[in-house]
Structure formats: structure tokens, C-alpha cells
Amino acid sequence: MLKRKPSHLALSFIMALLVASVSGPQYIFPTYGTSLATKFHWTALENSLVSTACFLGVSFSGPLCSWMIERLGSSSTLRVAACFGFFGNFLLAQTYIGRLPSHFQLCAIYLVLTGFASAAAYICALENQSYNFRHHRGMAMGFTSAVLGLCGLIFSQINDHFFKNNPNGGGDENTYEFLMFLSVVTAAGMLIPSFILGPLSDDKKYDDEDVIYRPIYPSDMDLDDDGCSSHPTLVDDDSHDDDDDDEFADTPLLANNINYNNHNIKKPINYAHDTVEVMNEQQKEEEESISGLALFTHPVSLTLFVALFVVLGIGYVYLASIGQILLSLTDDNENPQHVRNIHVSLFSISNCTARAVFGTLSDILKNRYGIHRLWVYWMGIVGLILSQLYLVTLVSSSDTLIPCTVTMALVYGLAFGIAPAAAAEFGTNVSTFYTNTNKIQYLYYM
């Protein structure tokens, strides 16, 4: 069994990154999605339904994945995810080669399975990072999220270098091989870490030589039979040395700071000193959390929903349709597969960068200048509008589409970089935070 040793922690960290690297089918789909639509002659509506299937599987399986982790544990959940991830891509490959019916509904179901598998595996990876790296959660989970965003870059480059389409008509075979490769790699990337990931126990044992015993001196303070002090003030007196203890003189103890009237704590019968109000009314109002129906009626939450609805909706539609856009722009002298992989890679890199940069930018603007995080969203929406205007007016080739791809990816990553911090504004309580985040996510996923 792995222990909390540096080498074991490093191995656990690497395995979590491995899981994240195969947990982004929604970013990998554009690599082969155009080949599916061309092969089966899907209509625009059918292609739209299939292209969003991965996204639906990832989005709406959150409660089920959390329930599986609580019931089965991370290791068993990863193994179940490996099975679903393998069969989802495997069945899609067999459909592509003609061994299974090519109904678009079945292809959508296969992609939903891969989305569910990736969501379960990614949650297991985050749980591992959160538990084993308590003092560096931000860094550990940030790296994990960044690797997830790079899935498109990793697999698009693999597709571009090792599964090149044959110009003489062998493209179908290469796409089939890539889907088979994807099914095996996805299963292996989830199955192998299942034997390693999990809470690392502390094997440190204490011997008598390691234990430091500190002397206990009698105190001048009288104690009752129940061990409570009968001193009326519970304040250190000035009977100590004048020079050494001046900084600790007249320092109230913990019991003197408790407001028994407002905290529903029973006051000791032998404690007669008047208590001090530590938290004022303004601080209490600031600590209150907003959830439930109040969340949907709060103007900030409504603004956040509208911003996410616009940014993520348009961003993912662009990502899923980038192959079809490039088909209409690619010249006869260009390789469509290579051009498509370049744009998917650029989208992946820009998405990953935006998650880190704009999250930090929102902290700086809020803490230093008092600018709310939502203003960063609106700046992103302005950039989104300008990008759309550029797309419909100036884009005439695959090269001129590159600025539009980068801008769309930056705005798309902006949403994921700021959404958790914006949801935390409604309450830092753990249960409240996850409840609000899930509710907002379900709304804009719909």
C-alpha cells in the first residue's frame, strides 16, 4: 500500500495527470467528428446532436459519478469508467467500419458513454489531488485542469502524425484505427491509475524517544470539581515577570471571546464575567450564504447565468463545428486533416492558457481595484461579438480563421477560469458552493 512518501506522492500526482489527459472527449471529438459526418452523410441537425453528445455525457453525469465514488470508492469507479470509455469508443469504431448500424442516435449514445466515463475519471483525479495535496490543492488541481484542457492538443497531434489520411482513398481505414487507438488508450489511462490513486495513509509511527513531554506547573487559579475555573474574569493577571510577559499581559483567554447569547452555547454556571461581542452584525450578514430559490432571484447569479449561457454555448458550438467550417474554407492544395488538427491544437492551447490567466486576472481586479468578477465575463462577451463579426466579414481561408479560433478559445476558457470563484461569492461553505455551482452549470448546459 502506498504511503505519504515523496516518491509515492509524485507517482500519485502523475497518475492523476494521466487520468486527466484522457478525460476530455469533448475536446477530442473535433479531431474525427468531420470524418463521421462525411462518412454517414449526416444532416446539419444530426451532426449537431452527435457533436454535443460528449458534452451532455460529461455535464449531466455529475451526481451519478459522485454517488459512485461515495459507494464504490475511487479505484472501483475508475475501473468502471475504463470499461465505459473503452466500449464507447470501440462501438463507435465498429460503427464507422460498417459492422454496426450507422444510426446517428446510436453514435450519440456511444459518445454519451465516453462523456460519462471521462466525467467519473476526472472527478476521481480531482478527489485524489484534493486529499493527498491538502496544502497545495490550488496547484495540484490547477495542473489537473490544465492537462484536461490540453486533451485536444495531445490527440490532435497524435492523429496528425501517426494516423494521416491516405490521399488515394484510405482515409476511412486510418480513422477507424485512430478510434481503436483512442478506445485502448482511454481504457489504459483510467485502468492503470486505478491501482495507484486513492488516499495515501501516513505511516509515521511515534516511539517513546520521539515524544516530547512538557512539564505541567500548578496554577494559582482555583478550579471547581468539574475542572472549570472559578476565576471571575478568566484573564491572565499581572503576577508574572514584568519584563518577559508584558506582551501577554491582560490577554483574554478563549472563553472570554465567546458570545454565549448568540452562539447557542451553554454558559458555564461558574462563569460570571460579561462576555464580549466578537462578530458584529455587518460581519454576520457577510457570512450568510445564498442558495436555493434565492440563488435564482439574485441579480448577480442571473447575470452569471446569462454570461455563461452565451460564452459556453457559442464557444462549444464553434469547437464542435470547426471541422465543417474548415471544409468550406480549405483549398484543394491543403490537407483538411492537417488544417483541422492545427485549429484544434490552437483551441486547446488557448483554452488552457485562458483558464489560468483570467482566473488570476479576476482576483487582481477584485482585490486591488474592487472590480467584480462578472465584468471580466462581459469583457469576454465583447471579444466574442467582435470575433463573430470578424468571422462573417473577413474570414476567407483557413489561415484567416486562426485569429477567430484563438479568440473563441480564450473566451471559452475564461468561463471555466472564473466560474468557480464567482460561484463562491454566494457562500464559501463547502456544501453551498458545490450546490450553487451544480445548479448554475445545469442551467447553461441545458
MIRO-378418 format. One record per residue (C-alpha): residue in three letters; x, y, z. Coordinates in steps of 0.001 Angstrom, whole numbers, padded with zeros to 6 digits, always signed. Example, Ala and Ser with C-alpha at 12.3 -4.5 7.8 and 13.67 -1.06 7.14 Angstrom:
residues 2
ala+012300-004500+007800;ser+013670-001060+007140;
end
This chain:
residues 446
met+000000+000000+000000;leu+001292+003459-000904;lys+002242+005795+001931;arg+002677+009545+002175;lys+006261+009467+000959;pro+007651+011947-001586;ser+008081+009249-004230;his+004565+007893-003672;leu+003071+011387-003743;ala+004863+012106-007012;leu+003586+008838-008505;ser+000044+009638-007362;phe+000299+013127-008863;ile+001494+011768-012214;met-001262+009155-012310;ala-003894+011850-011695;leu-002497+013843-014615;leu-002621+010692-016751;val-006305+010290-015952;ala-006970+013931-016821;ser-005141+013577-020149;val-007721+011014-021374;ser-010783+012625-019757;gly-011643+015229-022384;pro-013585+013515-025183;gln-015464+016747-025901;tyr-012117+018298-026925;ile-011004+015218-028874;phe-014213+014823-030895;pro-013433+017598-033442;thr-010375+015586-034462;tyr-012522+012844-036013;gly-016043+014312-035951;thr-015872+015616-039508;ser-014953+012144-040766;leu-018061+010714-039091;ala-020347+013314-040635;thr-018818+012801-044079;lys-018914+009016-043835;phe-022568+008755-042788;his-023869+011831-044694;trp-025494+013361-041617;thr-027645+016440-041910;ala-026741+019600-040017;leu-029222+018734-037252;glu-027992+015157-036912;asn-024366+016299-036831;ser-025226+018878-034172;leu-026863+016256-031950;val-023937+013871-032253;ser-021297+016558-031713;thr-022897+017672-028426;ala-023341+014110-027110;cys-019923+014051-025396;phe-020672+017376-023766;leu-024008+016097-022488;gly-022423+012959-021086;val-019798+014984-019239;ser-022235+017601-017962;phe-025224+015677-016663;ser-023453+012694-015118;gly-022016+014642-012183;pro-024458+013419-009487;leu-024182+009814-010679;cys-020385+009983-010666;ser-020339+011453-007162;trp-022672+008702-005956;met-020411+006037-007490;ile-017331+007452-005790;glu-019090+007512-002412;arg-020371+003951-002789;leu-017581+002231-004714;gly-014533+004354-003984;ser-012116+005930-006441;ser-010427+002706-007556;ser-013616+000857-008475;thr-015096+003964-010092;leu-012023+004328-012297;arg-012342+000708-013413;val-015995+001180-014284;ala-015085+004364-016161;ala-012374+002479-018065;cys-014944-000071-019254;phe-017412+002579-020407;gly-014652+004617-022040;phe-013380+001601-023949;phe-016749+000348-025159;gly-017967+003827-026117;asn-015066+004430-028497;phe-014888+000766-029573;leu-018549+000652-030603;leu-018132+003949-032447;ala-015173+002486-034346;gln-017141-000629-035281;thr-019971+001589-036469;tyr-017562+003587-038601;ile-016158+000478-040258;gly-019660-000791-041036;arg-020007-003684-038575;leu-022787-001980-036601;pro-025808+000101-037695;ser-024887+003681-038520;his-027895+005444-036980;phe-026866+008788-035590;gln-028849+008077-032411;leu-026605+005095-031647;cys-023472+007146-032292;ala-024772+009791-029891;ile-025340+007126-027217;tyr-021787+005822-027653;leu-020415+009336-027219;val-022568+009909-024132;leu-020957+006797-022626;thr-017495+008200-023265;gly-018561+011503-021710;phe-019859+009748-018614;ala-016639+007729-018299;ser-014445+010805-018587;ala-016501+012745-016031;ala-016231+009926-013477;ala-012496+009538-014049;tyr-011840+013272-013838;ile-013709+013584-010540;cys-011604+010711-009158;ala-008439+012537-010241;leu-009578+015762-008560;glu-010502+013902-005379;asn-007053+012339-005293;gln-005340+015713-005702;ser-007550+017367-003123;tyr-006913+014722-000454;asn-003234+013961-000969;phe-002100+017554-001501;arg-004050+019405+001168;his-001541+022250+001449;his-001128+022645-002321;arg-004643+021993-003601;gly-004694+025022-005848;met-001519+023988-007652;ala-002420+020281-007861;met-005969+020833-009093;gly-004831+023647-011385;phe-002346+021358-013130;thr-005029+018689-013435;ser-007477+021115-015021;ala-004784+022396-017379;val-003951+018877-018597;leu-007662+018267-019206;gly-007733+021364-021382;leu-004772+020035-023361;cys-006532+016823-024417;gly-007354+018325-027792;leu-003706+019264-028375;ile-002392+015828-027404;phe-004717+013712-029513;ser-004930+016068-032489;gln-001148+015931-032827;ile-001177+012140-032467;asn-003814+011974-035183;asp-001860+014342-037413;his+001458+012486-037152;phe+000517+008815-036800;phe-002921+008479-038436;lys-002588+010544-041582;asn-005284+010063-044170;asn-004242+008425-047398;pro-004855+010817-050317;asn-005681+007835-052528;gly-008762+006895-050529;gly-007540+005156-047385;gly-008878+007764-045029;asp-011621+005535-043674;glu-009147+002951-042504;asn-006975+005496-040692;thr-009970+006997-038890;tyr-011011+003517-037780;glu-007520+002845-036468;phe-007500+006149-034614;leu-010808+005331-032909;met-009471+001907-031898;phe-006309+003560-030581;leu-008438+006053-028662;ser-010508+003281-027055;val-007411+001386-025878;val-005584+004491-024618;thr-008676+005762-022786;ala-009179+002426-021042;ala-005493+002105-020132;gly-005273+005714-018939;met-008088+005058-016485;leu-007408+001422-015552;ile-003696+001650-014665;pro-004108+004608-012250;ser-006995+002782-010525;phe-004393+000587-008790;ile-002484+003629-007518;leu-004835+006556-006970;gly-006508+006924-003611;pro-005914+008414-000169;leu-002312+007929+000914;ser-002003+006897+004560;asp+000588+008299+006911;asp+002908+005535+008092;lys+004705+007683+010650;lys+004944+005922+013999;tyr+005868+007526+017263;asp+008258+005913+019730;asp+008826+006925+023280;glu+012062+008610+022247;asp+010180+010818+019752;val+007612+012054+022239;ile+008436+015315+023974;tyr+006917+015619+027409;arg+006370+019118+028693;pro+006191+019806+032398;ile+002863+020842+033877;tyr+003076+023509+036540;pro+000379+024174+039124;ser-001639+027318+038568;asp-002793+029871+041092;met-006255+029738+039558;asp-008824+027861+041621;leu-010731+025058+039898;asp-014137+023677+040741;asp-014963+019985+040918;asp-015858+019895+037202;gly-012497+021379+036161;cys-013897+024808+035263;ser-012193+027893+036538;ser-013924+029861+039250;his-011902+032951+038454;pro-014404+035728+037591;thr-012527+037170+034630;leu-010534+034334+033041;val-007859+036948+032220;asp-004168+036485+032835;asp-003159+038609+035776;asp-000038+040698+036084;ser+001620+038414+038630;his+004169+037185+036045;asp+007559+038646+035452;asp+007264+042242+034322;asp+009884+042135+031561;asp+009228+038774+029958;asp+005453+038680+029910;asp+004423+042232+029099;glu+003212+041252+025665;phe+000950+038586+027143;ala-000392+040672+029999;asp-004149+041289+030128;thr-004665+038953+027177;pro-008149+037400+027362;leu-008393+033636+027059;leu-010600+031855+024533;ala-013615+031581+026806;asn-013731+035352+027230;asn-014253+035837+023462;ile-017257+033527+023099;asn-020672+035130+022757;tyr-022819+032580+024559;asn-026017+034514+023882;asn-025800+034298+020078;his-023952+031014+019500;asn-026369+028651+021298;ile-023584+027550+023617;lys-024464+026864+027235;lys-022651+029186+029549;pro-020782+027534+032444;ile-022587+028096+035725;asn-019423+029336+037404;tyr-018568+031819+034619;ala-019827+035198+035777;his-017853+037596+033601;asp-019717+039637+030993;thr-018873+038336+027515;val-017562+040379+024620;glu-019303+040543+021224;val-016676+039361+018736;met-018658+039368+015467;asn-020764+042414+014723;glu-023980+042424+012728;gln-022323+043532+009490;gln-019882+040615+009637;lys-022719+038178+010285;glu-024577+039389+007188;glu-021425+038979+005111;glu-021030+035368+006251;glu-024565+034402+005248;ser-024766+032092+002239;ile-027188+032391-000657;ser-028637+029196-002054;gly-031872+027574-003121;leu-034582+029785-004610;ala-032748+032926-003510;leu-029913+031994-005870;phe-032176+032199-008928;thr-033624+035568-007903;his-030272+037172-007093;pro-029205+039655-009810;val-025563+038551-009710;ser-026436+034869-010223;leu-028768+035753-013102;thr-026027+037822-014712;leu-023586+034936-014259;phe-026022+032533-015887;val-026569+034796-018898;ala-022827+035272-019352;leu-022124+031525-019143;phe-025054+030743-021416;val-023678+032995-024147;val-019972+032239-023758;leu-020069+028462-023339;gly-022952+027955-025747;ile-021296+029741-028651;gly-017822+028522-027703;tyr-018655+024831-027727;val-020785+025097-030869;tyr-017792+026654-032598;leu-015480+023897-031357;ala-017864+021140-032458;ser-018394+022769-035882;ile-014848+023824-036630;gly-014343+020841-038929;gln-017351+021759-041067;ile-016224+025395-041203;leu-012769+024398-042373;leu-014186+022120-045082;ser-015786+025145-046704;leu-012563+027189-046446;thr-009854+024651-047288;asp-008266+024827-050731;asp-007686+021786-052879;asn-003943+022020-052232;glu-004383+021822-048449;asn-004735+018697-046354;pro-008079+019022-044486;gln-006971+016712-041688;his-003779+018687-041036;val-005582+022034-041079;arg-008272+020725-038729;asn-005692+019406-036276;ile-003872+022740-036277;his-007039+024595-035291;val-007959+022027-032630;ser-004451+022341-031167;leu-004657+026140-031132;phe-008054+026000-029476;ser-006716+023608-026824;ile-003640+025715-026016;ser-005620+028969-025854;asn-008305+027334-023714;cys-005720+026056-021236;thr-003976+029443-021069;ala-007198+031363-020535;arg-008214+029189-017572;ala-005123+030233-015656;val-004681+033820-016869;phe-008239+035113-016491;gly-008754+033423-013136;thr-005720+035291-011802;leu-006806+038496-013540;ser-010213+038381-011849;asp-008509+038078-008444;ile-006283+041091-009125;leu-009145+043267-010372;lys-011347+042347-007419;asn-008762+042586-004629;arg-006846+045647-005815;tyr-009431+047703-007668;gly-012756+046382-006372;ile-013969+045346-009830;his-016427+042440-009691;arg-015502+039214-011488;leu-018559+039445-013718;trp-017067+042427-015531;val-014380+040088-016861;tyr-017188+037978-018349;trp-018668+040976-020083;met-015273+041876-021496;gly-015144+038326-022826;ile-018589+038694-024386;val-017452+041873-026148;gly-014487+039925-027507;leu-016880+037165-028563;ile-019037+039624-030506;leu-016000+041090-032260;ser-014802+037578-033100;gln-018158+036695-034650;leu-018150+039880-036710;tyr-014660+039045-037915;leu-015783+035510-038792;val-018663+036561-041032;thr-016959+039520-042677;leu-013228+038913-043112;val-012606+035148-042971;ser-011975+033703-046425;ser-009391+030965-045799;ser-008167+028621-043100;asp-005295+030983-042282;thr-007558+033968-041684;leu-009705+031770-039415;ile-006828+031324-036915;pro-007426+034636-035024;cys-011081+033708-034667;thr-010190+030260-033277;val-007780+031736-030735;thr-010252+034405-029608;met-013095+031920-029240;ala-010875+029597-027208;leu-009725+032410-024912;val-013309+033428-024186;tyr-014325+029773-023742;gly-011501+029153-021242;leu-012335+032400-019461;ala-015670+030919-018398;phe-014093+027894-016722;gly-011390+030002-015096;ile-013759+032394-013321;ala-016969+030389-012760;pro-015832+028575-009545;ala-014636+031806-007934;ala-017819+033616-008985;ala-019964+030840-007508;ala-018012+031098-004252;glu-019217+034711-003912;phe-022609+033297-002866;gly-021095+031415+000092;thr-017826+029750+000982;asn-019492+026875+002786;val-018474+023655+001014;ser-021979+022252+000538;thr-023351+025623-000533;phe-020504+026116-003020;tyr-020982+022787-004789;thr-024774+023091-004756;asn-024709+026547-006348;thr-022066+025535-008889;asn-024036+022481-009988;lys-027286+024442-010333;ile-025661+027134-012452;gln-023894+024516-014573;tyr-027093+022564-015235;leu-028834+025717-016389;tyr-026266+026716-019004;tyr-025643+023128-020086;met-029340+022946-020989;
end
